[in-house]
């Protein structure tokens, strides 16, 4: 096994320790999975090896509280992100955001470069401009970017240079890495925009601001007027722009975000339906039950049972 794959390898006792801390869905920090206990930034290479201890991280549902980017050049495997199944493919770029829930179906060899970046790193003064890039905001809850041969060649060149710099002791090493990181995230943000966002301009920026505000407040705020107030615009203007830019109404996007989190908790958490309802800002479980059935066509209990059978 390549030593560079150690970023993912955690002894089983650590997983057991985490799951006894009453965490509903374990969330792992970079320092826990890093071979060097790095808590800010790490680059590793996998070389078609199968780390024996991936089970602790990947075969059980979990979150990672850092951003992870993987340029896959070989290997494969099947990987669930939230309720979507991905077949890992060569010459593809994968992204992972802290709020997403992951579960790997089994062990599979992987070849590629893996980059992990924490919120603490991105909030450093010199890195804060990166926070507004689409690949970091990930408002479409995406996990996969399709690459042309030219895109793959460009990203492979950048990531190889990053890895070489990361493993060196060269002068100005951190400055070089920050420069490469800016290039990588800017280039992949272009690809992200091309594949997920078709409407540039001020209205598109408002939609992005709305989605970012929604991500921060959806467990407490359920009304369009609440978000319009936070964005300092009228509810009517917000509704018009969101509908024009996304094809969906603002209330539909609010409901979709609440529904996604509800599904995550129903599948992966041991909480009762009533507890989940309260955690998502519903005063009564009956309101939540009606909301969930209207949007999904199933009661929360039925969805939980059917989906857990699919996973297991």
Secondary structure, 3 states (H helix, E strand, C coil): CCHHHHHHCCCHHHHHHHHCCCCCCCEECHHHHCCCCCCCEEEEEEEEECCCCCHHHHCCCEEECEEEEEEEEEECCEEEECCEEEECCCCEEEEECCCCCEEECCCCCEEEEEEEEEHHHHCCHHHHHHHHCHHHHCCCCCCEEECCHHHHHHHHHHHHHHHHHHCCCCCCHHHHHHHHHHHHHHHHHHHHHHHHCCCCCHHHHHHHHHHHHHHHHCCCCCCHHHHHHHCCCCHHHHHHHHHHHHCCCHHHHHHHHHHHHHHHHHHHCCCCHHHHHHHCCCCCHHHHHHHHHHHHCCCHHHHHHHHHHHHC
